[in-house]
């Protein structure tokens, strides 16, 4: 079995909180939003956004990809 790619999140178990580190200014991840064909589940997306916010990152942009993934760009909060 292969290791999960850290920037592709298809389950809450694949969410690595260390993605959002102070050394980064920006993090791009793909979050699965339709685990079952045709049914949108935003629970995983909410978990990812909450984890990012807890680490001082905000969702800056998003783009739907192939109807089942949401590409999300998180940016670090400005200190100003």
DABEL-V431106 format. One record per residue. RES is the residue in three letters. SS is DSSP state (H for helix, E for strand, L for the rest). PSI is psi as a letter, one per 20 degrees, with the letter a starting at -180 (999 if undefined). Layout:
res = {RES:RES}
ss = {SS:SS}
psi = {PSI:PSI}
//
This chain:
res = {UNK:UNK:UNK:UNK:UNK:UNK:UNK:UNK:UNK:UNK:UNK:UNK:UNK:UNK:UNK:UNK:UNK:UNK:UNK:UNK:UNK:UNK:UNK:UNK:UNK:UNK:UNK:UNK:UNK:UNK:UNK:UNK:UNK:UNK:UNK:UNK:UNK:UNK:UNK:UNK:UNK:UNK:UNK:UNK:UNK:UNK:UNK:UNK:UNK:UNK:UNK:UNK:UNK:UNK:UNK:UNK:UNK:UNK:UNK:UNK:UNK:UNK:UNK:UNK:UNK:UNK:UNK:UNK:UNK:UNK:UNK:UNK:UNK:UNK:UNK:UNK:UNK:UNK:UNK:UNK}
ss = {L:L:L:L:L:L:L:E:E:L:L:H:H:H:L:L:H:H:H:L:L:L:L:L:L:E:E:E:E:E:E:E:L:L:L:E:L:L:E:L:L:L:H:H:H:H:H:H:H:H:H:H:H:H:L:L:E:E:E:E:E:E:E:E:E:L:L:L:E:E:E:E:E:E:E:E:L:L:L:L}
psi = {p:q:q:q:p:h:j:o:o:i:r:h:h:i:o:o:i:i:h:n:q:h:i:q:h:q:p:p:q:p:p:p:i:m:h:p:p:i:o:p:o:j:g:g:g:h:g:g:g:g:g:g:h:h:k:k:q:q:o:g:q:q:p:p:o:k:i:i:q:o:p:p:o:p:q:q:q:q:i:999}
//
